[in-house]
Amino acid sequence: MWDCVNMSAIASRPDGAPSVGATILIVEDEPAIATAIAQRLTAEGWRTEVARDGLSGVEAASRLRPSAVVLDVMLPGIDGLEVCRRIQAERPVPILMLTARDDETDMLIGLGVGADDYMTKPFSMRELVARLKALLRRVDRAAQASAAPSNEAEPPMTIGDVVIDQAQRRVHRAGKEIHLTPTEFELLVMLASSPKTVQTRERLLAEVWDWADASGTRTVDSHIKALRRKLGADLIRTVHGVGYAFEPPVAP
Ligand code: CA
């Protein structure tokens, strides 16, 4: 009687089983990798579909409306960058991008591609699953926050000219709205909640990504770059070798 199970109720459960029955689109041209990912994600209880080139990936994202996309950067036809842009332009969806090198991840962040997480090949399937679960949990939290009645919501945080509205999941700086991905938003809230306090990369990784393995700290650095690019470089200070601190903006 699986058909009778209310998957949306399960998907929004706040405990450790995010988005059972979620659909994950895999855009990857290497058959062995695509098949291995699909098998592993199916074993997790997710539905999967594989697209083998960029245009098929864009088409499948539009048709399937997946919960998340695993997207290889190097694809025949249009590449992963362009696929990411086209998918996000049609409907925001969390994207985990697979890159060939760490510096490629930095380059993608610099271009403002808008993926939520990055993994460099080769990666372990266990880590891929953990990252996807964390990604889906963040999306669930964002959905719950926007569905909460506004009278229960926390008032917006105002720090100088920065206004962070957690109920609406919106950020403004100097009156201008700044569009952040769910991951960028959670990272900003985490930093801004304790101004001038140094947060280690490991702590940020554990709190924001639900992922405690320090090997993923590069992901934190990449998302800090994205926040600086969008919000201004003055808000987040690097504490070399340790982590990052939110610096309240100085009044003009
Ligand atoms: Ca490829």
Boltz pocket constraint, residues with backbone or C-beta under 6 A from the ligand:
constraints:
  - pocket:
      binder: B
      contacts: [[A, 28], [A, 29], [A, 30], [A, 72], [A, 73], [A, 74], [A, 75]]
      max_distance: 6.0
